Amino acid sequence: MAGLIDGLSWLALLGGVFFVIVGGVGLLRLPDFYTRLHAAGITDTMGAGLILLGLMLQGGWTLVSAKLLLILLFLWFTSPTATHALVKAALSDPQNPRPLLHEDAPPSKS
C-alpha cells in the first residue's frame, strides 16, 4: 500500500511540474496579456495544486497535510479571482489594447 501511495504522489508531483513548466513557457511565448494570464492561471491552479496534492500524499494524515490542504483551498479560490480581476481591470482601461480574439482576421491571400 505504501508503494501505491508513493507512486501516486510522484505522479502528482511530476504532473504538477509539467503544468508549471508549460505555464512558464506560455508566459514567455503567448502573444498578448490576456492569453498570458491564462498560462499564469494554469500554473497556479493545476501546477501548484498537483504539487501540493503530491506533498499531502507524501506527508500522510498529519497536521502538515491539513496545512497543505488549507493552502490548496486558498489557491483554488484566490487564483481565479485574481485573474478575473486583472482581466476586468485591463478591459476597462481605454489605453490597453483589446484581446486578439476580438480583432478582425487578416485578409487571406487566396
DSSP file (Angstrom, degrees, kcal/mol; ACC not computed):
  #  RESIDUE AA STRUCTURE BP1 BP2  ACC     N-H-->O    O-->H-N    N-H-->O    O-->H-N    TCO  KAPPA ALPHA  PHI   PSI    X-CA   Y-CA   Z-CA
    1    1 A M     >        0   0    0      0, 0.0     4,-2.0     0, 0.0     5,-0.2   0.000 360.0 360.0 360.0 -35.5    0.0    0.0    0.0
    2    2 A A  H  >  +     0   0    0      1,-0.2     4,-2.3     2,-0.2     5,-0.2   0.860 360.0  54.1 -66.4 -34.5    2.9    2.4    0.7
    3    3 A G  H  > S+     0   0    0      2,-0.2     4,-2.3     1,-0.2    -1,-0.2   0.870 107.3  50.7 -66.3 -36.5    4.3    1.8   -2.8
    4    4 A L  H  > S+     0   0    0      2,-0.2     4,-2.5     1,-0.2     5,-0.2   0.916 111.3  47.2 -66.7 -43.3    0.9    2.7   -4.3
    5    5 A I  H  X S+     0   0    0     -4,-2.0     4,-2.4     2,-0.2    -2,-0.2   0.901 112.4  50.3 -65.3 -40.6    0.8    6.0   -2.3
    6    6 A D  H  X S+     0   0    0     -4,-2.3     4,-2.6     2,-0.2    -2,-0.2   0.910 111.0  49.3 -63.2 -41.2    4.4    6.8   -3.3
    7    7 A G  H  X S+     0   0    0     -4,-2.3     4,-2.2     2,-0.2    -2,-0.2   0.921 112.7  46.3 -64.0 -44.5    3.6    6.1   -6.9
    8    8 A L  H  X S+     0   0    0     -4,-2.5     4,-2.4     2,-0.2    -1,-0.2   0.878 112.0  52.8 -64.4 -37.3    0.5    8.4   -6.9
    9    9 A S  H  X S+     0   0    0     -4,-2.4     4,-2.5    -5,-0.2    -2,-0.2   0.939 111.0  45.0 -63.4 -47.0    2.5   11.0   -5.0
   10   10 A W  H  X S+     0   0    0     -4,-2.6     4,-2.7     2,-0.2     5,-0.2   0.861 111.3  54.0 -66.8 -34.8    5.2   11.0   -7.6
   11   11 A L  H  X S+     0   0    0     -4,-2.2     4,-2.3     2,-0.2    -1,-0.2   0.923 111.3  45.3 -63.2 -43.6    2.7   11.0  -10.4
   12   12 A A  H  X S+     0   0    0     -4,-2.4     4,-2.4     2,-0.2    -2,-0.2   0.906 113.7  49.7 -66.1 -41.6    1.0   14.1   -8.9
   13   13 A L  H  X S+     0   0    0     -4,-2.5     4,-2.3     2,-0.2    -2,-0.2   0.920 113.2  45.5 -64.0 -43.7    4.4   15.8   -8.3
   14   14 A L  H  X S+     0   0    0     -4,-2.7     4,-2.2     2,-0.2    -1,-0.2   0.882 112.6  51.3 -68.7 -37.1    5.6   15.2  -11.9
   15   15 A G  H  X S+     0   0    0     -4,-2.3     4,-2.3    -5,-0.2    -2,-0.2   0.902 110.3  49.7 -63.6 -40.2    2.2   16.3  -13.3
   16   16 A G  H  X S+     0   0    0     -4,-2.4     4,-2.2     2,-0.2    -2,-0.2   0.907 110.0  49.7 -64.1 -42.2    2.5   19.5  -11.2
   17   17 A V  H  X S+     0   0    0     -4,-2.3     4,-2.4     2,-0.2    -1,-0.2   0.894 109.3  53.6 -63.3 -39.4    6.0   20.1  -12.5
   18   18 A F  H  X S+     0   0    0     -4,-2.2     4,-2.7     1,-0.2    -2,-0.2   0.939 110.4  45.8 -59.6 -47.9    4.7   19.6  -16.1
   19   19 A F  H  X S+     0   0    0     -4,-2.3     4,-2.4     1,-0.2    -1,-0.2   0.861 111.9  51.7 -66.7 -34.8    2.0   22.2  -15.7
   20   20 A V  H  X S+     0   0    0     -4,-2.2     4,-2.2     2,-0.2    -1,-0.2   0.910 112.5  45.6 -67.0 -41.4    4.4   24.7  -14.0
   21   21 A I  H  X S+     0   0    0     -4,-2.4     4,-2.5     2,-0.2    -2,-0.2   0.925 113.9  48.2 -67.7 -43.7    6.9   24.3  -16.9
   22   22 A V  H  X S+     0   0    0     -4,-2.7     4,-2.3     1,-0.2    -2,-0.2   0.903 112.6  49.4 -63.5 -40.3    4.1   24.6  -19.6
   23   23 A G  H  X S+     0   0    0     -4,-2.4     4,-2.0    -5,-0.2    -1,-0.2   0.883 110.5  50.3 -65.1 -38.7    2.7   27.6  -17.8
   24   24 A G  H  X S+     0   0    0     -4,-2.2     4,-1.2     2,-0.2    -2,-0.2   0.900 111.4  47.5 -65.8 -41.1    6.1   29.2  -17.6
   25   25 A V  H  X S+     0   0    0     -4,-2.5     4,-2.4     1,-0.2     3,-0.3   0.897 110.6  53.8 -64.9 -39.2    6.7   28.6  -21.3
   26   26 A G  H  X S+     0   0    0     -4,-2.3     4,-2.3     1,-0.2    -2,-0.2   0.877 103.4  55.7 -62.8 -38.0    3.3   30.0  -22.0
   27   27 A L  H  < S+     0   0    0     -4,-2.0    -1,-0.2     1,-0.2    -2,-0.2   0.843 115.3  39.2 -62.6 -32.2    4.1   33.2  -20.1
   28   28 A L  H  < S+     0   0    0     -4,-1.2    -2,-0.2    -3,-0.3    -1,-0.2   0.820 124.4  35.2 -85.3 -32.5    7.1   33.7  -22.4
   29   29 A R  H  < S+     0   0    0     -4,-2.4    -3,-0.2    -5,-0.1    -2,-0.2   0.717  86.6 100.6-101.8 -22.7    5.6   32.6  -25.7
   30   30 A L     <  -     0   0    0     -4,-2.3     6,-0.1    -5,-0.2    -4,-0.0  -0.339  69.9-128.4 -72.1 151.3    2.0   33.7  -25.8
   31   31 A P  S    S+     0   0    0      0, 0.0     2,-0.3     0, 0.0    -1,-0.1   0.799  72.8  21.8 -78.2 -31.9    1.2   36.8  -27.8
   32   32 A D  S  > S-     0   0    0      1,-0.1     4,-1.9     0, 0.0     5,-0.2  -0.800  79.6 -97.2-136.4 175.5   -0.8   39.1  -25.5
   33   33 A F  H  > S+     0   0    0     -2,-0.3     4,-1.7     1,-0.2     5,-0.1   0.851 115.8  53.1 -58.1 -40.8   -1.6   40.0  -21.9
   34   34 A Y  H  > S+     0   0    0      1,-0.2     4,-1.2     2,-0.2    -1,-0.2   0.892 110.5  44.2 -71.0 -41.0   -4.9   38.0  -21.9
   35   35 A T  H  > S+     0   0    0      1,-0.2     4,-1.7     2,-0.2    -1,-0.2   0.825 110.6  56.5 -73.3 -29.2   -3.5   34.7  -23.1
   36   36 A R  H  X S+     0   0    0     -4,-1.9     4,-2.2     1,-0.2    -2,-0.2   0.854 102.3  55.9 -68.3 -32.9   -0.6   35.1  -20.8
   37   37 A L  H  X S+     0   0    0     -4,-1.7     4,-2.2     2,-0.2    -1,-0.2   0.860 103.6  54.8 -65.2 -33.3   -3.0   35.4  -17.9
   38   38 A H  H  X S+     0   0    0     -4,-1.2     4,-2.1     2,-0.2    -2,-0.2   0.925 108.1  48.4 -63.3 -43.5   -4.5   32.1  -18.9
   39   39 A A  H  X S+     0   0    0     -4,-1.7     4,-2.0     1,-0.2    -2,-0.2   0.890 111.0  50.6 -63.6 -39.0   -1.0   30.5  -18.7
   40   40 A A  H  X S+     0   0    0     -4,-2.2     4,-2.3     1,-0.2    -1,-0.2   0.881 108.8  52.1 -66.7 -36.8   -0.5   32.0  -15.3
   41   41 A G  H  X S+     0   0    0     -4,-2.2     4,-2.8     2,-0.2     5,-0.4   0.885 108.2  50.7 -66.0 -38.5   -3.8   30.6  -14.1
   42   42 A I  H  X>S+     0   0    0     -4,-2.1     5,-1.7     2,-0.2     4,-1.4   0.917 110.1  50.7 -62.8 -43.2   -2.9   27.2  -15.3
   43   43 A T  I  <>S+     0   0    0     -4,-2.0     5,-1.7     3,-0.2    -2,-0.2   0.933 115.6  41.3 -61.5 -46.5    0.4   27.4  -13.4
   44   44 A D  I  <5S+     0   0    0     -4,-2.3     5,-0.4     3,-0.2     4,-0.3   0.954 123.6  34.2 -66.6 -50.4   -1.3   28.5  -10.2
   45   45 A T  I  X5S+     0   0    0     -4,-2.8     4,-0.9    -5,-0.2    -3,-0.2   0.981 131.1  22.6 -77.2 -56.8   -4.3   26.2  -10.2
   46   46 A M  I  X5S+     0   0    0     -4,-1.4     4,-2.7    -5,-0.4     5,-0.3   0.938 125.8  45.8 -79.6 -46.7   -3.1   22.9  -11.8
   47   47 A G  I  ><S+     0   0    0     -5,-1.7     4,-2.1     1,-0.2    -3,-0.2   0.971 121.2  35.4 -62.8 -56.1    0.6   23.1  -11.2
   48   48 A A  H  ><S+     0   0    0     -5,-1.7     4,-2.7    -4,-0.3     5,-0.2   0.866 116.8  56.7 -67.1 -34.5    0.6   24.2   -7.6
   49   49 A G  H  X S+     0   0    0     -4,-0.9     4,-2.2    -5,-0.4    -2,-0.2   0.932 109.9  43.0 -62.6 -46.3   -2.5   22.1   -6.9
   50   50 A L  H  X S+     0   0    0     -4,-2.7     4,-2.5     2,-0.2    -1,-0.2   0.878 113.7  51.9 -69.0 -36.6   -0.9   18.9   -8.1
   51   51 A I  H  X S+     0   0    0     -4,-2.1     4,-2.2    -5,-0.3    -2,-0.2   0.935 111.7  46.4 -64.4 -44.3    2.4   19.6   -6.3
   52   52 A L  H  X S+     0   0    0     -4,-2.7     4,-2.3     2,-0.2    -2,-0.2   0.883 111.4  52.3 -65.3 -36.6    0.5   20.2   -3.1
   53   53 A L  H  X S+     0   0    0     -4,-2.2     4,-2.2     2,-0.2    -2,-0.2   0.919 109.6  49.3 -63.7 -42.8   -1.5   17.0   -3.6
   54   54 A G  H  X S+     0   0    0     -4,-2.5     4,-1.8     1,-0.2    -2,-0.2   0.885 111.3  49.3 -63.0 -38.5    1.7   15.1   -4.1
   55   55 A L  H  X S+     0   0    0     -4,-2.2     4,-2.1     2,-0.2    -1,-0.2   0.870 108.8  53.1 -68.6 -35.7    3.1   16.6   -0.9
   56   56 A M  H  X S+     0   0    0     -4,-2.3     4,-1.3     2,-0.2    -2,-0.2   0.900 108.5  50.0 -65.1 -39.3    0.0   15.7    1.0
   57   57 A L  H  < S+     0   0    0     -4,-2.2    -2,-0.2     1,-0.2    -1,-0.2   0.882 111.8  48.4 -65.5 -37.0    0.2   12.1   -0.1
   58   58 A Q  H  < S+     0   0    0     -4,-1.8    -1,-0.2     1,-0.2    -2,-0.2   0.859 111.0  51.2 -68.6 -34.8    3.9   12.0    1.0
   59   59 A G  H  < S-     0   0    0     -4,-2.1    -1,-0.2     1,-0.2    -2,-0.2   0.714  94.8-153.5 -77.9 -21.0    3.1   13.5    4.3
   60   60 A G     <  -     0   0    0     -4,-1.3     2,-1.6    -3,-0.1    -1,-0.2  -0.335  53.9 -27.8  76.5-165.8    0.3   11.1    5.3
   61   61 A W  S    S+     0   0    0      4,-0.1     2,-0.2    -4,-0.1    -1,-0.1  -0.620  99.2 123.0 -87.9  81.5   -2.6   12.1    7.6
   62   62 A T  S  > S-     0   0    0     -2,-1.6     4,-1.5    -6,-0.1     5,-0.1  -0.729  79.7 -94.9-129.8 178.7   -0.7   14.7    9.7
   63   63 A L  H  > S+     0   0    0     -2,-0.2     4,-2.2     1,-0.2     5,-0.2   0.824 122.7  61.1 -65.2 -31.8   -1.0   18.3   10.6
   64   64 A V  H  > S+     0   0    0      1,-0.2     4,-2.4     2,-0.2    -1,-0.2   0.909 102.9  50.0 -61.9 -42.1    1.3   19.2    7.7
   65   65 A S  H  > S+     0   0    0      1,-0.2     4,-2.2     2,-0.2    -1,-0.2   0.871 108.4  52.7 -65.1 -36.7   -1.2   17.7    5.3
   66   66 A A  H  X S+     0   0    0     -4,-1.5     4,-1.9     2,-0.2    -1,-0.2   0.906 110.4  47.6 -65.1 -40.6   -4.0   19.7    6.9
   67   67 A K  H  X S+     0   0    0     -4,-2.2     4,-2.2     2,-0.2    -2,-0.2   0.900 111.1  50.8 -66.5 -40.5   -2.0   22.9    6.4
   68   68 A L  H  X S+     0   0    0     -4,-2.4     4,-2.4     1,-0.2    -2,-0.2   0.872 108.2  53.1 -64.4 -36.2   -1.2   21.9    2.8
   69   69 A L  H  X S+     0   0    0     -4,-2.2     4,-2.5     2,-0.2    -1,-0.2   0.898 108.2  50.0 -64.8 -40.1   -4.9   21.3    2.2
   70   70 A L  H  X S+     0   0    0     -4,-1.9     4,-2.3     2,-0.2    -2,-0.2   0.892 110.7  49.4 -64.7 -39.5   -5.7   24.8    3.5
   71   71 A I  H  X S+     0   0    0     -4,-2.2     4,-2.4     2,-0.2    -2,-0.2   0.914 110.9  50.9 -64.2 -41.9   -3.0   26.3    1.2
   72   72 A L  H  X S+     0   0    0     -4,-2.4     4,-2.4     2,-0.2    -2,-0.2   0.917 110.8  47.5 -62.1 -45.0   -4.5   24.4   -1.7
   73   73 A L  H  X S+     0   0    0     -4,-2.5     4,-1.6     2,-0.2    -1,-0.2   0.904 110.9  52.2 -63.2 -40.9   -8.1   25.6   -1.0
   74   74 A F  H  X S+     0   0    0     -4,-2.3     4,-2.6     1,-0.2     5,-0.3   0.918 111.1  47.3 -61.1 -43.6   -6.7   29.2   -0.6
   75   75 A L  H  X S+     0   0    0     -4,-2.4     4,-2.2     1,-0.2    -2,-0.2   0.896 108.7  54.5 -65.0 -40.4   -5.0   28.9   -4.0
   76   76 A W  H  < S+     0   0    0     -4,-2.4    -1,-0.2     1,-0.2    -2,-0.2   0.811 116.2  38.4 -65.8 -29.2   -8.1   27.5   -5.7
   77   77 A F  H  X S+     0   0    0     -4,-1.6     4,-0.9    -5,-0.2    -2,-0.2   0.873 121.6  39.9 -86.6 -40.1  -10.2   30.4   -4.5
   78   78 A T  H  X S+     0   0    0     -4,-2.6     4,-2.8    -5,-0.2     5,-0.2   0.843 105.6  61.0 -84.0 -33.4   -7.8   33.3   -4.9
   79   79 A S  H  X S+     0   0    0     -4,-2.2     4,-2.2    -5,-0.3     5,-0.2   0.948 109.4  39.8 -64.4 -50.6   -6.1   32.4   -8.2
   80   80 A P  H  > S+     0   0    0      0, 0.0     4,-2.4     0, 0.0    -1,-0.2   0.880 116.8  52.3 -65.3 -33.8   -9.1   32.5  -10.5
   81   81 A T  H  X S+     0   0    0     -4,-0.9     4,-2.3     2,-0.2    -2,-0.2   0.920 111.0  46.0 -66.5 -43.2  -10.5   35.5   -8.6
   82   82 A A  H  X S+     0   0    0     -4,-2.8     4,-2.3     2,-0.2    -1,-0.2   0.899 112.8  50.4 -66.6 -40.3   -7.2   37.5   -9.1
   83   83 A T  H  X S+     0   0    0     -4,-2.2     4,-2.1    -5,-0.2    -2,-0.2   0.917 111.2  48.8 -63.5 -42.9   -7.0   36.5  -12.7
   84   84 A H  H  X S+     0   0    0     -4,-2.4     4,-2.5     1,-0.2    -2,-0.2   0.909 110.8  50.3 -62.9 -42.5  -10.6   37.6  -13.3
   85   85 A A  H  X S+     0   0    0     -4,-2.3     4,-2.2     1,-0.2    -1,-0.2   0.895 109.9  50.6 -64.4 -39.4   -9.9   41.0  -11.5
   86   86 A L  H  X S+     0   0    0     -4,-2.3     4,-2.2     2,-0.2    -1,-0.2   0.905 111.5  47.6 -64.7 -41.1   -6.8   41.6  -13.6
   87   87 A V  H  X S+     0   0    0     -4,-2.1     4,-2.5     2,-0.2    -2,-0.2   0.920 111.6  49.9 -66.8 -43.0   -8.7   40.9  -16.9
   88   88 A K  H  X S+     0   0    0     -4,-2.5     4,-1.5     1,-0.2    -2,-0.2   0.905 112.3  48.1 -62.1 -40.9  -11.6   43.2  -15.9
   89   89 A A  H  X S+     0   0    0     -4,-2.2     4,-0.8     2,-0.2    -1,-0.2   0.895 112.5  48.7 -66.4 -39.4   -9.2   46.0  -15.0
   90   90 A A  H >< S+     0   0    0     -4,-2.2     3,-0.5     1,-0.2     6,-0.2   0.886 111.0  50.1 -68.2 -37.8   -7.3   45.6  -18.3
   91   91 A L  H 3< S+     0   0    0     -4,-2.5    -1,-0.2     1,-0.2    -2,-0.2   0.811 108.4  52.7 -70.5 -28.7  -10.5   45.6  -20.3
   92   92 A S  H 3< S+     0   0    0     -4,-1.5    -1,-0.2    -5,-0.2    -2,-0.2   0.640  87.7  94.0 -82.1 -13.3  -11.8   48.8  -18.6
   93   93 A D    X<  -     0   0    0     -4,-0.8     3,-0.9    -3,-0.5    -4,-0.0  -0.695  65.6-154.3 -80.4 119.9   -8.5   50.7  -19.3
   94   94 A P  T 3  S+     0   0    0      0, 0.0    -1,-0.1     0, 0.0     4,-0.1   0.751  91.9  52.9 -69.0 -21.6   -9.0   52.6  -22.6
   95   95 A Q  T 3  S+     0   0    0      2,-0.1    -5,-0.0    -3,-0.0    -2,-0.0   0.589  88.2  93.8 -88.7  -9.8   -5.3   52.6  -23.4
   96   96 A N  S <  S-     0   0    0     -3,-0.9     0, 0.0    -6,-0.2     0, 0.0  -0.675  84.5-113.3 -82.4 133.1   -4.9   48.9  -23.1
   97   97 A P        -     0   0    0      0, 0.0     3,-0.1     0, 0.0    -4,-0.1  -0.299  32.7-106.8 -65.9 150.7   -5.3   47.0  -26.4
   98   98 A R        -     0   0    0      1,-0.1     5,-0.1    -4,-0.1    -7,-0.0  -0.268  47.7 -81.3 -68.9 160.8   -8.3   44.7  -26.8
   99   99 A P    >   -     0   0    0      0, 0.0     3,-1.4     0, 0.0     4,-0.3  -0.278  36.5-118.7 -62.1 152.2   -7.7   41.0  -26.8
  100  100 A L  G >  S+     0   0    0      1,-0.3     3,-1.2     2,-0.2    -2,-0.1   0.770 110.1  68.1 -63.4 -25.8   -6.5   39.4  -30.0
  101  101 A L  G 3  S+     0   0    0      1,-0.2    -1,-0.3     4,-0.0     4,-0.1   0.753  97.0  53.4 -67.0 -23.0   -9.7   37.3  -30.2
  102  102 A H  G <  S+     0   0    0     -3,-1.4    -1,-0.2     2,-0.1     2,-0.2   0.469  88.9  97.5 -93.0  -1.9  -11.8   40.4  -30.8
  103  103 A E  S <  S-     0   0    0     -3,-1.2     2,-0.1    -4,-0.3    -3,-0.0  -0.522  83.5-102.1 -83.7 154.1   -9.7   41.7  -33.8
  104  104 A D        -     0   0    0     -2,-0.2    -1,-0.1     1,-0.1    -2,-0.1  -0.459  41.6-104.7 -70.9 147.2  -10.7   41.0  -37.3
  105  105 A A        -     0   0    0     -2,-0.1    -1,-0.1     1,-0.1     3,-0.1  -0.456  39.6-104.0 -70.6 143.8   -8.9   38.3  -39.1
  106  106 A P        -     0   0    0      0, 0.0    -1,-0.1     0, 0.0     2,-0.0  -0.360  47.2 -92.5 -64.8 149.2   -6.3   39.4  -41.6
  107  107 A P        -     0   0    0      0, 0.0     2,-0.1     0, 0.0    -3,-0.0  -0.353  42.2-118.0 -65.1 142.3   -7.4   39.0  -45.2
  108  108 A S        -     0   0    0      1,-0.1    -3,-0.0    -3,-0.1     0, 0.0  -0.445   8.5-137.8 -79.6 156.0   -6.4   35.8  -46.8
  109  109 A K              0   0    0      1,-0.2    -1,-0.1    -2,-0.1     0, 0.0   0.307 360.0 360.0 -95.9   7.8   -4.1   35.8  -49.9
  110  110 A S              0   0    0      0, 0.0    -1,-0.2     0, 0.0    -2,-0.0   0.482 360.0 360.0 -89.4 360.0   -6.0   33.2  -51.8
